[in-house]
Amino acid sequence: MSEPVPQQAQAFNTAAEAAAAAPAPAEGAADVAAGPSKSELKKRAKEAEKARKAAERAAREEEEKRAREAKEAEDHAKQNYGKLPLHQSQERNGQVRIKFEELSEAHVGQRVIFRARLHNMRPQGAKLVFLAFRQQTHTLQGVLALSKENDEHQVSKQMLKYAQLIPTETIVLVEGVIKSAEVKSCTITNYEVGVQKLFTAVEVGALPFSIDDAARPEADFERRDENLQFSRVALPTRLDNRVMDLRTPTNQAIFRLQSAVCHYFRNYLDSQNFIEIHSPKLQGAATESGASVFKVSYFNGTAFLAQSPQLAKQMAIAGDFERVYEIGPVFRAEDSNTHRHMTEFTGLDIEMAIEEHYHEVVDTLDSMLLAIFRGLKEKHAHEIEVIRKQFPCEEFLFLEKTLRLPFKEGMKMLREAGATDSEGNPIGEMDDMSTENEKFLGRLVREKYKTDYFILDKFPLAIRPFYTMPDPVDPTLSNSYDFFMRGEEILSGAQRIHDPTFLAEQMKKVGIDPSSMSGYLDAFKLGAPPHGGGGIGLERVVMLFLKLGNIRRASLFPRDPKRLSP
Amino acid sequence: MSEPVPQQAQAFNTAAEAAAAAPAPAEGAADVAAGPSKSELKKRAKEAEKARKAAERAAREEEEKRAREAKEAEDHAKQNYGKLPLHQSQERNGQVRIKFEELSEAHVGQRVIFRARLHNMRPQGAKLVFLAFRQQTHTLQGVLALSKENDEHQVSKQMLKYAQLIPTETIVLVEGVIKSAEVKSCTITNYEVGVQKLFTAVEVGALPFSIDDAARPEADFERRDENLQFSRVALPTRLDNRVMDLRTPTNQAIFRLQSAVCHYFRNYLDSQNFIEIHSPKLQGAATESGASVFKVSYFNGTAFLAQSPQLAKQMAIAGDFERVYEIGPVFRAEDSNTHRHMTEFTGLDIEMAIEEHYHEVVDTLDSMLLAIFRGLKEKHAHEIEVIRKQFPCEEFLFLEKTLRLPFKEGMKMLREAGATDSEGNPIGEMDDMSTENEKFLGRLVREKYKTDYFILDKFPLAIRPFYTMPDPVDPTLSNSYDFFMRGEEILSGAQRIHDPTFLAEQMKKVGIDPSSMSGYLDAFKLGAPPHGGGGIGLERVVMLFLKLGNIRRASLFPRDPKRLSP
């Protein structure tokens, strides 16, 4: 479409003019003057009569043909289909348009209007077309059948032909009557729509791949069936054409679930008197570790992108906000090209003042995660089912009362199961836990405790960040914890050191010059209550809950060292 | 504090040892050998007797003095005050600690425990100290009175002395009994706490300014009263010491209100089937206008920080998510040093598919803002009241049914009121509206319609971005709108052009090479439904609702061209 001016809905109905003004039949042979012989005359008269009849017949046939053609060309359905003008908000009639997910018995026999994508089409002979219309995770069968009579809802041959030429993914506006039906090829299996009007609202260009191919489960590619034919859409192709990829029912469900995770996260924390904060991502100094921080040209100077809201949320606690959370982007300039690393992801961070014990924080984080898991399981069964079709996996198990294992106990379980370190030696109880051993422990815990979600508490102090509060009794341990889903860490947290003198000492021990983090220390010099918290990666939670296998599948427009678009 | 090992609560009680073991009195002068004269002897005996008595008296006095001192030194209250050891989560007793905001009649006569800041202190002679304890926006009066008897809740002279030396802002742990009272100097006016235990939980260093000074209304500085003495805390000083500044009741309230704005924003949109998205802030190309975009070093290349989620949310619509919102940071590399510009702020963005008319979007945005205003007014009256003490202003007016003015109508009102352009000429109805005239219009509208909130609709196409959908009838107008609060624009939005061919033409008209935005165009080539949306600046809404006068006051840790910390 090249002009923003409104166009007629009937614009495509070009064949409908030319109603035949049939010529008047050539009538009578008329009188003939004297001349030729009688027999000649007779012969001539006979021929003339023959010619006259032939002409008559020809004229009649021509007339019949024209009438037939005219009748065929005349399209009583022309008001029922076609291309809509560019939508410029021409009018507002308060037309009610339904969503497929709302369909119920009450709609049976009712005329409905909806906007949808044309998902696919199967012509059945010349008089019938089956269409599948798609709205997000739902598809509804449409039946377009040639009308026997002329009425205002007539479906003509031309309309059938028009429908068959609509490319899939076109956005259509449909009017029809809902009928009870048994449908196998759509997600809505108990209704179909008898299509009476079908307009093209938005046209599409060339498609990079089909939605059906993009939504195919991996298992399909492993079936050795010579009769199966389809394309596999590689992840980079999907991500290059992410807008198209996002339309698969799987992705529609994944990002509804991602949105729900944030919803339950906030809902729980709001109920616990947390407030939401928004901390700046532009930082004057590189915090924690300078190596993995992105540099920004900031007018005539340099800024850095925050690796986490750690500092800001601790300052908010020193600023007396008591309990805060933040949902926001987190940036990591690590050149890691793995299935679980991105350069930008969504951090769900919380920090809270402690009254007596850091287990108040662990309790809060645990209750918050349980609220998320329960919410997803109870209110998002449809989305989970849709996603499982493409990414089948065992159900995510969690207990009523979450398992909490001391770190040493976890190491003991691993050792007894024969786990070794990267060099093949038996692991010590104070070693760092490798990613491999974390996964191994996840399997051991699932087997023994029937849960995919548990907490490791009391990590060795030596393997935690400098600001981690040591255990009050055993100085080699710390008041810190990790939370695991399916054997992968999703949350790391601790009670923080709130005493500036002690904090500076701990910095020195790990080779950080306290003066390089004076802003951080200054916040504690003004007096911060004892506090703790933790951070979750949103995409990681979604990936692990659904077992998507690659973090990019849980990110709307993922960013990694090699990808900055779309 | 230099060591993380637990210390005794009585550590400060250094004077309490040394209970006097009084020496036995020197008794008897004993026998004397023969020698001197009788009178001499008599004299000597007299003197000896005198000396003996003097010694006895001295000893008795000494004994009394020591006993008195010992009694005074003995501190039966030593278990009731002192410095707590570093909080390392030593124990968890499930101690219930109250929040001042929970205090009610039911607490009268009850013993309570709470953690608070020492807000200030007023000694009244040697036997009484008034303390004010602070929790966020609330202060509670504490009374520390010397006990007459010894009991377990005794308050000793030493305890009184200890209390008087605690610096303000120290975090204290207090135990006491709630009493009914009439209090003028605290926000809680009907209760006070009779303090029985008072421990220092977290000490503070030197303070940059006092909370009282930081919370003082501007009007105080305008009072010409020679007896008044206090310091004015300049905004840069506040921002340099933001952690301290954030503790004022005003700031405690401002950021609770800011959090509430996001809460109502999401609550309303969730109820309308929106989903929350998180779009990447790292972009491969500079969008919209390259001049005001921050550059990021991205491994061996360059990335840019997103100026808005405009492109991403439109792609989400093309990706069939129908209705999306995002709350996230927005970056503007503009060297503007004004009261209303920051280089990073929080964008509240929405985008939605349109069925019939872009006024569906206007309706949604309007209902969402009304939900925010009503929520703040109905459920955050306390916070608003606290803020008004420092920043007094007229109540924010809004109507049950929001005023919607056509742009031309707004210009007409301005013209009739004598508004001129920057050169003093009368304004034309299709001119751009200057910031000054926006404010003027806000005053005119408030006067005429009694509202601080209204919508201008149908802006001239020429003054809107290239992707704005033209009006279907008048090609010089557009399907676009701005929302205003107190005469300042808080939301700008429009129906967007969803047709790629038309979009490319509009780009060319404003001098943008369509190939430079091929990623943007590609999304529409795959077919996007008609859609529209808008973006709000969170800090701006908060600033204008509360009339804070400077956007930095509505930002936790503001960023501008000259400020990157804390």
Boltz contact constraints between the chains, C-beta under 6 A:
constraints:
  - contact:
      token1: [A, 1]
      token2: [B, 499]
      max_distance: 6.0
  - contact:
      token1: [A, 1]
      token2: [B, 501]
      max_distance: 6.0
  - contact:
      token1: [A, 2]
      token2: [B, 501]
      max_distance: 6.0
  - contact:
      token1: [A, 4]
      token2: [B, 470]
      max_distance: 6.0
  - contact:
      token1: [A, 4]
      token2: [B, 502]
      max_distance: 6.0
  - contact:
      token1: [A, 6]
      token2: [B, 472]
      max_distance: 6.0
  - contact:
      token1: [A, 86]
      token2: [B, 499]
      max_distance: 6.0
  - contact:
      token1: [A, 87]
      token2: [B, 530]
      max_distance: 6.0
  - contact:
      token1: [A, 88]
      token2: [B, 469]
      max_distance: 6.0
  - contact:
      token1: [A, 88]
      token2: [B, 472]
      max_distance: 6.0
  - contact:
      token1: [A, 89]
      token2: [B, 357]
      max_distance: 6.0
  - contact:
      token1: [A, 89]
      token2: [B, 358]
      max_distance: 6.0
  - contact:
      token1: [A, 89]
      token2: [B, 479]
      max_distance: 6.0
  - contact:
      token1: [A, 90]
      token2: [B, 472]
      max_distance: 6.0
  - contact:
      token1: [A, 92]
      token2: [B, 356]
      max_distance: 6.0
  - contact:
      token1: [A, 92]
      token2: [B, 357]
      max_distance: 6.0
  - contact:
      token1: [A, 95]
      token2: [B, 356]
      max_distance: 6.0
  - contact:
      token1: [A, 97]
      token2: [B, 355]
      max_distance: 6.0
  - contact:
      token1: [A, 136]
      token2: [B, 320]
      max_distance: 6.0
  - contact:
      token1: [A, 169]
      token2: [B, 527]
      max_distance: 6.0
  - contact:
      token1: [A, 171]
      token2: [B, 527]
      max_distance: 6.0
  - contact:
      token1: [A, 171]
      token2: [B, 529]
      max_distance: 6.0
  - contact:
      token1: [A, 202]
      token2: [B, 527]
      max_distance: 6.0
  - contact:
      token1: [A, 204]
      token2: [B, 526]
      max_distance: 6.0
  - contact:
      token1: [A, 204]
      token2: [B, 527]
      max_distance: 6.0
  - contact:
      token1: [A, 205]
      token2: [B, 525]
      max_distance: 6.0
  - contact:
      token1: [A, 243]
      token2: [B, 315]
      max_distance: 6.0
  - contact:
      token1: [A, 243]
      token2: [B, 318]
      max_distance: 6.0
  - contact:
      token1: [A, 243]
      token2: [B, 319]
      max_distance: 6.0
  - contact:
      token1: [A, 243]
      token2: [B, 523]
      max_distance: 6.0
  - contact:
      token1: [A, 243]
      token2: [B, 526]
      max_distance: 6.0
  - contact:
      token1: [A, 244]
      token2: [B, 526]
      max_distance: 6.0
  - contact:
      token1: [A, 246]
      token2: [B, 319]
      max_distance: 6.0
  - contact:
      token1: [A, 247]
      token2: [B, 319]
      max_distance: 6.0
  - contact:
      token1: [A, 247]
      token2: [B, 320]
      max_distance: 6.0
  - contact:
      token1: [A, 256]
      token2: [B, 275]
      max_distance: 6.0
  - contact:
      token1: [A, 259]
      token2: [B, 275]
      max_distance: 6.0
  - contact:
      token1: [A, 259]
      token2: [B, 276]
      max_distance: 6.0
  - contact:
      token1: [A, 262]
      token2: [B, 276]
      max_distance: 6.0
  - contact:
      token1: [A, 275]
      token2: [B, 256]
      max_distance: 6.0
  - contact:
      token1: [A, 275]
      token2: [B, 259]
      max_distance: 6.0
  - contact:
      token1: [A, 276]
      token2: [B, 259]
      max_distance: 6.0
  - contact:
      token1: [A, 276]
      token2: [B, 262]
      max_distance: 6.0
  - contact:
      token1: [A, 277]
      token2: [B, 556]
      max_distance: 6.0
  - contact:
      token1: [A, 278]
      token2: [B, 346]
      max_distance: 6.0
  - contact:
      token1: [A, 280]
      token2: [B, 344]
      max_distance: 6.0
  - contact:
      token1: [A, 280]
      token2: [B, 557]
      max_distance: 6.0
  - contact:
      token1: [A, 280]
      token2: [B, 559]
      max_distance: 6.0
  - contact:
      token1: [A, 281]
      token2: [B, 329]
      max_distance: 6.0
  - contact:
      token1: [A, 282]
      token2: [B, 344]
      max_distance: 6.0
  - contact:
      token1: [A, 282]
      token2: [B, 559]
      max_distance: 6.0
  - contact:
      token1: [A, 284]
      token2: [B, 564]
      max_distance: 6.0
  - contact:
      token1: [A, 284]
      token2: [B, 565]
      max_distance: 6.0
  - contact:
      token1: [A, 294]
      token2: [B, 296]
      max_distance: 6.0
  - contact:
      token1: [A, 295]
      token2: [B, 297]
      max_distance: 6.0
  - contact:
      token1: [A, 296]
      token2: [B, 294]
      max_distance: 6.0
  - contact:
      token1: [A, 296]
      token2: [B, 296]
      max_distance: 6.0
  - contact:
      token1: [A, 297]
      token2: [B, 295]
      max_distance: 6.0
  - contact:
      token1: [A, 299]
      token2: [B, 561]
      max_distance: 6.0
  - contact:
      token1: [A, 303]
      token2: [B, 564]
      max_distance: 6.0
  - contact:
      token1: [A, 315]
      token2: [B, 243]
      max_distance: 6.0
  - contact:
      token1: [A, 318]
      token2: [B, 243]
      max_distance: 6.0
  - contact:
      token1: [A, 319]
      token2: [B, 243]
      max_distance: 6.0
  - contact:
      token1: [A, 319]
      token2: [B, 246]
      max_distance: 6.0
  - contact:
      token1: [A, 319]
      token2: [B, 247]
      max_distance: 6.0
  - contact:
      token1: [A, 320]
      token2: [B, 136]
      max_distance: 6.0
  - contact:
      token1: [A, 320]
      token2: [B, 247]
      max_distance: 6.0
  - contact:
      token1: [A, 329]
      token2: [B, 281]
      max_distance: 6.0
  - contact:
      token1: [A, 344]
      token2: [B, 280]
      max_distance: 6.0
  - contact:
      token1: [A, 344]
      token2: [B, 282]
      max_distance: 6.0
  - contact:
      token1: [A, 346]
      token2: [B, 278]
      max_distance: 6.0
  - contact:
      token1: [A, 355]
      token2: [B, 97]
      max_distance: 6.0
  - contact:
      token1: [A, 356]
      token2: [B, 92]
      max_distance: 6.0
  - contact:
      token1: [A, 356]
      token2: [B, 95]
      max_distance: 6.0
  - contact:
      token1: [A, 357]
      token2: [B, 89]
      max_distance: 6.0
  - contact:
      token1: [A, 357]
      token2: [B, 92]
      max_distance: 6.0
  - contact:
      token1: [A, 358]
      token2: [B, 89]
      max_distance: 6.0
  - contact:
      token1: [A, 469]
      token2: [B, 88]
      max_distance: 6.0
  - contact:
      token1: [A, 470]
      token2: [B, 4]
      max_distance: 6.0
  - contact:
      token1: [A, 472]
      token2: [B, 6]
      max_distance: 6.0
  - contact:
      token1: [A, 472]
      token2: [B, 88]
      max_distance: 6.0
  - contact:
      token1: [A, 472]
      token2: [B, 90]
      max_distance: 6.0
  - contact:
      token1: [A, 479]
      token2: [B, 89]
      max_distance: 6.0
  - contact:
      token1: [A, 499]
      token2: [B, 1]
      max_distance: 6.0
  - contact:
      token1: [A, 499]
      token2: [B, 86]
      max_distance: 6.0
  - contact:
      token1: [A, 501]
      token2: [B, 1]
      max_distance: 6.0
  - contact:
      token1: [A, 501]
      token2: [B, 2]
      max_distance: 6.0
  - contact:
      token1: [A, 502]
      token2: [B, 4]
      max_distance: 6.0
  - contact:
      token1: [A, 519]
      token2: [B, 565]
      max_distance: 6.0
  - contact:
      token1: [A, 519]
      token2: [B, 566]
      max_distance: 6.0
  - contact:
      token1: [A, 523]
      token2: [B, 243]
      max_distance: 6.0
  - contact:
      token1: [A, 525]
      token2: [B, 205]
      max_distance: 6.0
  - contact:
      token1: [A, 526]
      token2: [B, 204]
      max_distance: 6.0
  - contact:
      token1: [A, 526]
      token2: [B, 243]
      max_distance: 6.0
  - contact:
      token1: [A, 526]
      token2: [B, 244]
      max_distance: 6.0
  - contact:
      token1: [A, 527]
      token2: [B, 169]
      max_distance: 6.0
  - contact:
      token1: [A, 527]
      token2: [B, 171]
      max_distance: 6.0
  - contact:
      token1: [A, 527]
      token2: [B, 202]
      max_distance: 6.0
  - contact:
      token1: [A, 527]
      token2: [B, 204]
      max_distance: 6.0
  - contact:
      token1: [A, 529]
      token2: [B, 171]
      max_distance: 6.0
  - contact:
      token1: [A, 530]
      token2: [B, 87]
      max_distance: 6.0
  - contact:
      token1: [A, 556]
      token2: [B, 277]
      max_distance: 6.0
  - contact:
      token1: [A, 557]
      token2: [B, 280]
      max_distance: 6.0
  - contact:
      token1: [A, 559]
      token2: [B, 280]
      max_distance: 6.0
  - contact:
      token1: [A, 559]
      token2: [B, 282]
      max_distance: 6.0
  - contact:
      token1: [A, 561]
      token2: [B, 299]
      max_distance: 6.0
  - contact:
      token1: [A, 564]
      token2: [B, 284]
      max_distance: 6.0
  - contact:
      token1: [A, 564]
      token2: [B, 303]
      max_distance: 6.0
  - contact:
      token1: [A, 565]
      token2: [B, 284]
      max_distance: 6.0
  - contact:
      token1: [A, 565]
      token2: [B, 519]
      max_distance: 6.0
  - contact:
      token1: [A, 566]
      token2: [B, 519]
      max_distance: 6.0
